Every structure is written in C-alpha cells, then in structure tokens.
Amino acid sequence: MRNMDVSQLFSKLSGEVVEYNHDAVIELVKELIARGVDPLRIIDEGLLPGIEIVKDKFEKLEYFLPELIFASEAVKESINLLISTLPESEKNSLVNGKVVIGTPKGDIHDVGKNIFATLLMASGFEIYDIGIDNHIDSFIEKAKEVDADIIAMSCLMTTSMVQTKELMEDLVRLGLRDRFKVILGGGAIQASYAETIGADGYSVDAAGGVNMAKALVGKGA
C-alpha cells in the first residue's frame, strides 16, 4: 500500500468496495487521510465509483441484498470517518442531504424501503428510517425534528396509497410544502399518480430514486 500513489489507492479502494471488503476499505481510507488527501476526493474518486458498480451489479441481479448492505456499510463507515476529520464548519460538505423514509399506516412491506435507504446512505445522505406502518404525522414531525431535505414514502399496498395524498395535503395545510421535497415509490404508486398529487419525484426502483434525491438537493450529475 505504501508503494502505491494516490490514483492507485483510489482504484484499489473502489475495488475493495465492490468486493465489500470492510476492513480493507477502512484501511485504505485511513491511508488516504494520512497522506492528506481531500476527503471529498476520497469519496468522489474512491468510494462512490465502487458503490456505483455495486449498484449496477444489484440491478443486474449479480449481487443481492446482503452484498449491497455489506458494501454500503463499509462506505457509510468510511464517510463517517472522513467527516470526523473535518472541522465542525465543514462537516456538512460531505453530506448530500437528510432523508426521512418510511411506509404509511397499514403497509408493513419494508424490503424496497430498506434497499432505497441503503443506497441513499451509501450515496452520502443522512437517513432517518422511521420504519413501517406510520401515521402521516410521524413523517412530518420527524422531518421537522431533523430538518430534513426530503420525505420519502414507500407504498406497496393500494389500500395505503391514499395516505401519500394526505401527506401532500397536510404539508400544504401546515405551511411546510416548500420546506420538504417528497419522493414516492413502491409497487402501488405510478408516475402519473405522483404527479397528480404534487409529489416532487417518483421512481420505479431504488437506484432511480437515489438519482432523483440527488437532483432534488442539487447534487445530481
């Protein structure tokens, strides 16, 4: 490792993320920190290229949920390590945004939500997962508490779909519509419906949802 230049370390770091080799990822990040490399470069040129490959493999069914979680956890811990090296005034520069995510009342399906949350986490978002079977108030109160950028609701059951409309209406009624962006997903939701109720974004899959989230906070490509 000591004989490698920075570009080689970035390449190796990406490769270890793809192989979800947690210990190797952390050691490489520590080595890059010790060499004085900008934390943003470590993320942009080492960690994120690796997680993009993992995401691609997941979409192609070459990787499954365990591999996605293992790789994402290594990236999450690395980003937290990088954040810890920064002065307080600069720490937000490594965070893409804050997302409150959950399923509405009556919907207990969480696989899609968990995948989306994992990919968001690996892409530099702070995630506040309120779990399944939530009243609308729970989404709004948590978003206010953590000063979230995005509220993400995953809805697999058509019987719970009406609550997405109630969320939008409550945000308007409370004068909070301009404060939070809203992303919808899940098998019960269609793009036309999301547009009709005034949601800011909709995605048919988790990877597309991450790109949507980045665009909504101004961090898209």
HUVEN-V818223 format. One record per backbone hydrogen bond with DSSP energy under -0.5 kcal/mol. CO is the residue of the C=O (numbers start at 1). NH is the residue of the N-H. If there is no record, write none. Layout:
((CO NH) (CO NH))
This chain:
((1 4) (5 9) (6 10) (7 11) (8 12) (9 13) (10 14) (11 15) (12 16) (13 17) (14 18) (15 19) (16 21) (17 20) (20 22) (21 25) (22 26) (23 27) (24 28) (25 29) (26 30) (27 31) (28 32) (29 33) (30 34) (31 35) (32 37) (33 36) (38 41) (38 42) (39 43) (40 44) (41 45) (42 46) (42 47) (43 48) (46 50) (47 51) (48 52) (49 53) (50 54) (51 55) (52 56) (53 57) (54 58) (55 59) (56 60) (57 62) (57 63) (58 61) (64 68) (65 69) (66 70) (67 71) (68 72) (69 73) (70 74) (71 75) (72 76) (73 77) (74 78) (75 79) (76 80) (77 81) (78 82) (79 83) (80 84) (81 85) (82 85) (83 86) (87 90) (87 91) (88 91) (90 93) (91 94) (92 95) (94 96) (97 126) (98 149) (98 150) (99 101) (99 128) (100 152) (101 130) (101 131) (102 154) (103 134) (104 107) (104 133) (106 108) (107 133) (108 110) (110 114) (111 115) (112 116) (113 117) (114 118) (115 119) (116 120) (117 121) (118 122) (119 123) (120 123) (120 125) (121 124) (124 96) (124 97) (125 127) (126 99) (127 129) (128 101) (128 130) (131 103) (134 105) (135 138) (135 139) (136 139) (136 140) (137 141) (138 142) (139 143) (140 144) (141 145) (142 146) (143 147) (143 148) (149 181) (150 100) (150 152) (151 153) (151 183) (152 102) (153 155) (153 185) (154 104) (155 188) (155 189) (157 160) (157 161) (158 161) (160 163) (161 164) (161 165) (162 166) (163 167) (164 168) (165 169) (166 170) (167 171) (168 172) (169 173) (170 174) (171 176) (171 177) (172 175) (176 179) (176 180) (181 151) (182 200) (182 201) (183 153) (184 203) (185 155) (186 189) (190 194) (191 195) (192 196) (193 197) (194 198) (194 199) (195 198) (201 184) (205 209) (206 210) (207 211) (208 212) (209 213) (210 214) (211 215) (212 216) (213 217) (214 219) (214 220) (215 218))
